[in-house]
Amino acid sequence: MARIRALILEADPEMIEECKWVKPTNPLGVPVWSTLGSLHRGAYAKVVKLTFARGASLPDHRASSIPAWRQRAKAIDMHEGEKVDARAFKALVKAAVAANGSTAKKR
């Protein structure tokens, strides 16, 4: 997760990091990075799931399934020990920031 965090911040140094959705079943909350929209993650026993809130249109062949009510989103699973293509990952984060920016301008 430290490597993913570093890549996110390299892709957009202006990202805001915070924890949200603190509750009894998740006392530490969920780490969230945001610029003009949100990118958040969930850590599970065997995977870190990165969810791009407005990422449905983003290019990435590793998209995981997400519930139908969240069809605007895109989630990708990162497994422990998995080799990450840093250039491709940072391009994905930059594309997400750009997509969030174009959505914000339409409002």
N, C-alpha and C positions, 0 to 999 in steps of 0.2 A: 504494500500500500504506500510505503514511503516513496518508492520510485514513481508511482502513478501521481501522487501528490506533487512531486517535484516537476513532472512533465506538464501537469495542468498549469502550474504557476510559471513555468518557462513559456508556455504557449500564450498566456495572457497574465503578465505580472500585476495587472490591476484587479485580478479576481479577488473577491471578498470571501474569506473563509469563516464559517460559523457552524454551530451545531443547532439543529432544529428538531422538533418533534420529540422532545424529552418526555418520557412517560414511565410508569412503574416497570413495564416490561422491557424498556430500553432506556435505562437511567442516564446513559451518556449521550443520548440523542443520536441524530444522523448527521455526519459531516456534510456540509453543503458548500459548494463554491458557486458564486454568481457574479455576473457582470451585468448583462441586460436581460437575463433570464436565469434559469438555474440549471446546474449540473449537480446531481447529488449521488451519493453512493450508499450502498448497504453492504455490510460485511456479514457473510454467512459462514458456516463451518468450513466449506471448501471453495468458496468463491467470493469475489468482490464484484458486486453488480453496480456498474456506473449507469445512471439514468440521465439522459439528456431530455429535459422537459419538453422542448419543442424540436426534437431530433428526428422525427419520422422521415423527413426529406433528406437527411444527411446520408452521405455515402459511407457504408461500412457493411461488409459482407458477414460480420459476426453478430448481427443483431439477434438478441434473444427474444423469446416470446414474452409479450406483456399483455395484460388484460385488455379486452376490447374497449373498455371505457377510457383507456389511456392511449388511443391510437395516435395521438399527436407526438407521443414520446418514443424514444428509442432507448433500449437498455442493452448494454454489452456486458458479458461475463468475462472476468479476468481471473484465471486460476493461479494458485500459488506456484511459483517456479516457472510460469509461462514467460517466454521471451516476448518482449513488447517492442514493436517497431516504433521507436521514438518519433521518427519523422512523420509517420502515418498517424500516430496517436495525436501528436500536436496539431497536425493539419485538421483532424476531426474536431478537436477542441476549438480551434480557430473558426472552423465552419459553423460550429454550434453558436459561438459568440456572434458571428455575422448574421446567422439566421434569426437569433433573438433580437438583434439590432434592427433588422428589416421588419420584424413583427412589431417592435415597439414604435417604429416610425409610422406604421399604418393606423395606429390607435388615435 
